Amino acid sequence: MTTDSNEQLIARLRRIEGQVRGIARMLDADRTCEDVVTQLMAVRSSIDTVGAVVLDQHLERCVSTGDAVAQVEALRDAMRLWWRFAPSAGGAGPEPGTVGAQSPLPVHEV
């Protein structure tokens, strides 16, 4: 990752941190469930964006080097990582046995 990219990601994460503190204040102020959930979804979207940028940078570094077989395997590993945590994929966490945490991608031996 370049310094500019790291600085931009850190700035995004600081904004997310501020959003989370704002949600806590909303709860203290007994704001409506709809208002709180709307802000939670905004935080989730922001975190997904940061994750996508980090993954993109990883792909640029890891997939652009090595032979074709190594590139394909690096890409598959990155896609499995994304699927493990992607909310739309039903990702539930890092444990492979957890329901919804499996990538739909087949495991290929290289």
Protein Blocks (a to p, Z undefined) as FASTA:
>chain_A
ZZklmmmmmmmmmmmmmmmmmmmmmmmnopafklmmmmmmmmmmmmmmmmmmmmmmmmmm
mmmgccfklmmmmmmmmmmmmmmmmmklopabjblklghiacfbdcddZZ
